[in-house]
Amino acid sequence: MLENFATALRRVAAEVEPVLAGVLEASSPAEPELAAAMRYATLDGGKRLRVFLAVAGAELCGAPRDRALRAGAAVELVHCYSLVHDDLPAMDDDDLRRGRATVHKKFNEATAILAGDALLTLAFEVLADARTHPKGDVRAELVALLARASGAAGMVGGQALDLAAEGKPPHPLDAVLRLQRCKTGALLTCAAEVGAVLAAAPEEARSALRAFGADLGAAFQIADDLLDAVGDAVTVGKAVGKDAGAGKATVVGLLGLERARAEAQRLSGRAVSRLDLFGSAADLLRQAARFVVERKA
Protein backbone atom coordinates (compact mmCIF):
# COMPACT_ATOMS: atom_id res chain seq x y z
CA MET A 1 0.00 0.00 0.00
CA LEU A 2 2.81 2.39 0.81
CA GLU A 3 4.06 2.10 -2.78
CA ASN A 4 0.84 3.73 -3.95
CA PHE A 5 1.26 6.54 -1.45
CA ALA A 6 4.93 6.93 -2.28
CA THR A 7 4.07 7.28 -5.96
CA ALA A 8 1.42 9.89 -5.21
CA LEU A 9 3.79 11.78 -2.92
CA ARG A 10 6.48 11.88 -5.62
CA ARG A 11 3.94 13.03 -8.19
CA VAL A 12 2.76 15.91 -6.02
CA ALA A 13 6.37 16.86 -5.24
CA ALA A 14 7.12 17.00 -8.98
CA GLU A 15 3.99 19.05 -9.66
CA VAL A 16 4.61 21.63 -6.97
CA GLU A 17 8.27 22.21 -7.87
CA PRO A 18 7.53 24.48 -10.87
CA VAL A 19 4.83 26.24 -8.82
CA LEU A 20 7.36 27.03 -6.11
CA ALA A 21 9.99 28.01 -8.68
CA GLY A 22 7.47 30.28 -10.38
CA VAL A 23 6.42 32.15 -7.25
CA LEU A 24 10.04 32.54 -6.19
CA GLU A 25 10.92 33.95 -9.61
CA ALA A 26 7.95 36.30 -9.53
CA SER A 27 8.92 37.63 -6.10
CA SER A 28 11.96 39.30 -7.75
CA PRO A 29 14.24 39.98 -4.75
CA ALA A 30 16.36 43.06 -5.37
CA GLU A 31 19.44 41.40 -3.87
CA PRO A 32 20.82 38.37 -5.76
CA GLU A 33 22.17 36.53 -2.72
CA LEU A 34 18.78 36.78 -1.01
CA ALA A 35 17.10 35.31 -4.10
CA ALA A 36 19.67 32.50 -4.17
CA ALA A 37 19.14 31.73 -0.48
CA MET A 38 15.37 31.60 -0.92
CA ARG A 39 15.72 29.14 -3.81
CA TYR A 40 18.27 27.07 -1.91
CA ALA A 41 15.95 26.81 1.10
CA THR A 42 12.91 25.85 -0.94
CA LEU A 43 13.68 23.98 -4.16
CA ASP A 44 14.92 20.43 -4.78
CA GLY A 45 14.40 19.16 -1.27
CA GLY A 46 11.95 17.69 1.18
CA LYS A 47 9.14 15.20 0.87
CA ARG A 48 6.46 17.91 0.28
CA LEU A 49 4.15 16.08 2.67
CA ARG A 50 2.26 19.29 3.46
CA VAL A 51 1.61 19.91 -0.22
CA PHE A 52 0.41 16.33 -0.58
CA LEU A 53 -2.06 16.81 2.28
CA ALA A 54 -3.41 19.97 0.66
CA VAL A 55 -3.82 18.29 -2.72
CA ALA A 56 -5.35 15.12 -1.28
CA GLY A 57 -7.82 17.09 0.85
CA ALA A 58 -8.79 19.22 -2.14
CA GLU A 59 -9.36 16.12 -4.24
CA LEU A 60 -11.62 14.63 -1.57
CA CYS A 61 -13.68 17.82 -1.40
CA GLY A 62 -13.77 18.64 -5.13
CA ALA A 63 -11.42 21.63 -5.39
CA PRO A 64 -9.29 22.06 -8.56
CA ARG A 65 -5.79 20.63 -8.37
CA ASP A 66 -4.05 23.80 -9.61
CA ARG A 67 -5.54 25.82 -6.76
CA ALA A 68 -4.59 23.11 -4.26
CA LEU A 69 -1.00 23.15 -5.49
CA ARG A 70 -0.81 26.90 -4.97
CA ALA A 71 -2.31 26.67 -1.48
CA GLY A 72 -0.01 23.77 -0.68
CA ALA A 73 2.95 25.75 -1.99
CA ALA A 74 2.08 28.56 0.42
CA VAL A 75 2.09 26.13 3.36
CA GLU A 76 5.38 24.70 2.10
CA LEU A 77 6.94 28.17 1.96
CA VAL A 78 6.09 28.66 5.62
CA HIS A 79 7.53 25.24 6.42
CA CYS A 80 10.76 26.04 4.56
CA TYR A 81 11.08 29.39 6.33
CA SER A 82 10.65 27.64 9.68
CA LEU A 83 13.47 25.20 8.89
CA VAL A 84 15.82 28.05 7.93
CA HIS A 85 15.16 29.83 11.23
CA ASP A 86 15.13 26.63 13.33
CA ASP A 87 18.62 25.78 12.07
CA LEU A 88 20.12 29.12 13.17
CA PRO A 89 22.65 29.18 16.05
CA ALA A 90 20.13 31.03 18.24
CA MET A 91 17.66 28.18 17.78
CA ASP A 92 18.72 24.55 17.15
CA ASP A 93 22.17 25.41 15.75
CA ASP A 94 22.26 22.82 12.96
CA ASP A 95 24.80 22.56 10.15
CA LEU A 96 22.97 19.94 8.06
CA ARG A 97 19.47 19.91 6.59
CA ARG A 98 18.13 17.54 3.92
CA GLY A 99 21.61 16.12 3.53
CA ARG A 100 23.32 19.43 2.73
CA ALA A 101 24.55 22.58 4.45
CA THR A 102 21.92 24.64 6.22
CA VAL A 103 21.15 28.07 4.76
CA HIS A 104 23.17 30.03 7.32
CA LYS A 105 26.17 27.79 6.63
CA LYS A 106 25.80 28.01 2.85
CA PHE A 107 25.35 31.80 2.95
CA ASN A 108 25.49 33.60 6.31
CA GLU A 109 23.26 34.16 9.32
CA ALA A 110 21.89 37.54 8.23
CA THR A 111 20.97 36.24 4.78
CA ALA A 112 19.33 33.17 6.35
CA ILE A 113 17.17 35.35 8.61
CA LEU A 114 16.13 37.55 5.71
CA ALA A 115 15.47 34.58 3.43
CA GLY A 116 13.20 33.07 6.06
CA ASP A 117 11.37 36.38 6.48
CA ALA A 118 10.91 36.65 2.73
CA LEU A 119 9.58 33.09 2.38
CA LEU A 120 7.07 33.69 5.16
CA THR A 121 5.68 36.85 3.61
CA LEU A 122 5.69 35.31 0.13
CA ALA A 123 3.39 32.54 1.40
CA PHE A 124 0.66 35.06 2.13
CA GLU A 125 1.21 36.80 -1.19
CA VAL A 126 0.53 33.47 -2.89
CA LEU A 127 -2.68 32.93 -0.94
CA ALA A 128 -3.87 36.48 -1.64
CA ASP A 129 -3.46 36.00 -5.40
CA ALA A 130 -6.65 35.43 -7.41
CA ARG A 131 -4.98 32.46 -9.12
CA THR A 132 -5.23 30.59 -5.81
CA HIS A 133 -8.98 31.22 -5.67
CA PRO A 134 -11.19 33.70 -7.55
CA LYS A 135 -13.26 34.60 -4.47
CA GLY A 136 -11.77 37.12 -2.09
CA ASP A 137 -13.53 35.73 0.97
CA VAL A 138 -12.02 32.29 0.35
CA ARG A 139 -8.56 33.83 -0.07
CA ALA A 140 -9.03 35.75 3.18
CA GLU A 141 -10.03 32.56 4.98
CA LEU A 142 -6.94 30.78 3.65
CA VAL A 143 -4.73 33.66 4.83
CA ALA A 144 -6.32 33.59 8.29
CA LEU A 145 -5.99 29.80 8.54
CA LEU A 146 -2.29 29.83 7.68
CA ALA A 147 -1.62 32.84 9.91
CA ARG A 148 -3.13 31.07 12.93
CA ALA A 149 -1.25 27.88 12.20
CA SER A 150 2.12 29.58 11.75
CA GLY A 151 1.95 32.33 14.39
CA ALA A 152 2.24 32.73 18.14
CA ALA A 153 -0.65 30.36 18.85
CA GLY A 154 0.74 27.78 16.41
CA MET A 155 4.16 26.95 15.03
CA VAL A 156 6.06 29.97 16.39
CA GLY A 157 4.49 29.54 19.81
CA GLY A 158 5.46 25.88 19.78
CA GLN A 159 9.06 26.76 18.98
CA ALA A 160 9.08 29.24 21.87
CA LEU A 161 7.76 26.53 24.21
CA ASP A 162 10.40 24.14 22.89
CA LEU A 163 13.23 26.58 23.56
CA ALA A 164 11.88 27.46 27.00
CA ALA A 165 11.74 23.78 27.98
CA GLU A 166 15.38 23.03 27.13
CA GLY A 167 17.40 21.85 30.11
CA LYS A 168 14.44 22.14 32.49
CA PRO A 169 13.03 19.35 34.68
CA PRO A 170 10.82 16.91 32.75
CA HIS A 171 7.51 18.42 31.72
CA PRO A 172 4.20 16.58 32.12
CA LEU A 173 3.19 14.60 29.05
CA ASP A 174 0.24 16.86 28.31
CA ALA A 175 2.53 19.90 28.25
CA VAL A 176 4.89 18.19 25.80
CA LEU A 177 1.99 17.15 23.58
CA ARG A 178 0.71 20.75 23.60
CA LEU A 179 4.16 21.98 22.61
CA GLN A 180 4.29 19.53 19.74
CA ARG A 181 0.71 20.25 18.61
CA CYS A 182 1.79 23.86 18.15
CA LYS A 183 5.29 23.40 16.78
CA THR A 184 4.62 20.61 14.26
CA GLY A 185 0.95 19.76 14.30
CA ALA A 186 -0.51 23.19 13.58
CA LEU A 187 1.00 23.49 10.10
CA LEU A 188 0.18 19.89 9.17
CA THR A 189 -3.40 20.45 10.35
CA CYS A 190 -3.59 23.58 8.23
CA ALA A 191 -2.30 21.67 5.21
CA ALA A 192 -4.94 18.98 5.68
CA GLU A 193 -7.72 21.58 5.91
CA VAL A 194 -6.86 24.01 3.09
CA GLY A 195 -8.32 21.76 0.39
CA ALA A 196 -11.68 21.81 2.15
CA VAL A 197 -11.52 25.61 2.38
CA LEU A 198 -10.77 25.85 -1.34
CA ALA A 199 -13.80 23.69 -2.05
CA ALA A 200 -16.09 25.50 0.40
CA ALA A 201 -16.74 22.05 1.83
CA PRO A 202 -19.30 21.53 4.62
CA GLU A 203 -18.11 21.78 8.22
CA GLU A 204 -18.35 18.01 8.68
CA ALA A 205 -15.67 17.47 6.03
CA ARG A 206 -13.51 20.32 7.31
CA SER A 207 -13.73 19.04 10.86
CA ALA A 208 -12.77 15.52 9.81
CA LEU A 209 -9.73 16.73 7.87
CA ARG A 210 -8.75 19.07 10.70
CA ALA A 211 -8.89 16.25 13.25
CA PHE A 212 -7.00 13.97 10.88
CA GLY A 213 -4.26 16.57 10.46
CA ALA A 214 -3.95 17.11 14.21
CA ASP A 215 -3.50 13.39 14.93
CA LEU A 216 -1.15 12.95 11.99
CA GLY A 217 0.92 15.90 13.18
CA ALA A 218 1.23 14.47 16.68
CA ALA A 219 2.27 11.08 15.30
CA PHE A 220 4.73 12.76 12.92
CA GLN A 221 6.50 14.62 15.73
CA ILE A 222 6.88 11.52 17.89
CA ALA A 223 8.29 9.68 14.87
CA ASP A 224 10.68 12.59 14.34
CA ASP A 225 11.82 12.34 17.96
CA LEU A 226 12.34 8.61 17.52
CA LEU A 227 14.49 9.24 14.44
CA ASP A 228 16.58 11.70 16.44
CA ALA A 229 17.05 9.07 19.13
CA VAL A 230 17.83 6.01 17.01
CA GLY A 231 18.37 7.18 13.40
CA ASP A 232 21.61 7.99 11.64
CA ALA A 233 22.52 11.36 10.15
CA VAL A 234 23.12 10.01 6.62
CA THR A 235 19.66 8.49 6.35
CA VAL A 236 17.82 11.23 8.23
CA GLY A 237 19.65 14.01 6.39
CA LYS A 238 20.39 16.05 9.51
CA ALA A 239 22.22 15.70 12.81
CA VAL A 240 20.71 13.19 15.24
CA GLY A 241 20.95 12.69 18.98
CA LYS A 242 20.52 16.40 19.61
CA ASP A 243 17.26 16.28 21.56
CA ALA A 244 18.69 14.42 24.54
CA GLY A 245 21.90 16.46 24.42
CA ALA A 246 19.95 19.72 24.54
CA GLY A 247 17.59 18.47 27.22
CA LYS A 248 14.56 18.93 24.98
CA ALA A 249 11.07 18.03 26.10
CA THR A 250 9.98 15.05 23.96
CA VAL A 251 7.54 12.15 24.21
CA VAL A 252 10.50 9.79 23.71
CA GLY A 253 12.29 11.34 26.67
CA LEU A 254 9.23 10.94 28.89
CA LEU A 255 7.96 7.54 27.79
CA GLY A 256 11.01 5.77 26.40
CA LEU A 257 11.39 4.28 22.94
CA GLU A 258 8.84 1.48 23.01
CA ARG A 259 6.02 3.40 24.65
CA ALA A 260 6.67 6.35 22.36
CA ARG A 261 6.45 4.05 19.32
CA ALA A 262 3.17 2.67 20.64
CA GLU A 263 1.80 6.20 21.14
CA ALA A 264 2.78 7.18 17.59
CA GLN A 265 1.00 4.09 16.26
CA ARG A 266 -2.08 4.87 18.37
CA LEU A 267 -2.24 8.41 17.01
CA SER A 268 -1.74 7.17 13.46
CA GLY A 269 -4.62 4.74 13.91
CA ARG A 270 -6.83 7.48 15.30
CA ALA A 271 -5.96 9.72 12.34
CA VAL A 272 -7.08 6.93 10.01
CA SER A 273 -10.40 6.62 11.84
CA ARG A 274 -11.07 10.35 11.35
CA LEU A 275 -11.50 9.68 7.64
CA ASP A 276 -14.46 7.29 7.86
CA LEU A 277 -16.70 10.01 6.42
CA PHE A 278 -14.90 9.81 3.07
CA GLY A 279 -14.88 6.05 2.58
CA SER A 280 -12.30 4.52 0.26
CA ALA A 281 -11.70 7.88 -1.45
CA ALA A 282 -9.43 8.78 1.48
CA ASP A 283 -7.20 5.71 1.20
CA LEU A 284 -4.13 7.72 0.19
CA LEU A 285 -4.51 9.88 3.28
CA ARG A 286 -4.81 6.72 5.38
CA GLN A 287 -1.55 5.53 3.87
CA ALA A 288 -0.01 8.91 4.71
CA ALA A 289 -0.93 8.40 8.36
CA ARG A 290 0.87 5.07 8.35
CA PHE A 291 3.83 6.49 6.45
CA VAL A 292 4.60 9.17 9.03
CA VAL A 293 5.25 6.57 11.74
CA GLU A 294 7.10 4.10 9.52
CA ARG A 295 9.42 6.51 7.70
CA LYS A 296 13.19 6.31 8.08
CA ALA A 297 13.95 9.95 7.23
Secondary structure, DSSP 8 states (H G I E B T S, - for coil): -HHHHHHHHHHHHHHHHHHHHHHHHHH--SSHHHHHHHHHHHSS-S--HHHHHHHHHHHHHT--HHHHHHHHHHHHHHHHHHHHHHTSTTTT--SEETTEE-HHHHS-HHHHHHHHHHHHHHHHHHHHSTTT-S-HHHHHHHHHHHHHHHSTTTHHHHHHHHHHHTTSS---HHHHHHHHIIIIIHHHHHHHHHHHHHTT--HHHHHHHHHHHHHHHHHHHHHHHHHHHH--HHHHSS--SHHHHHT---HHHHH-HHHHHHHHHHHHHHHHHTTGGGGGGGHHHHHHHHHHHH---
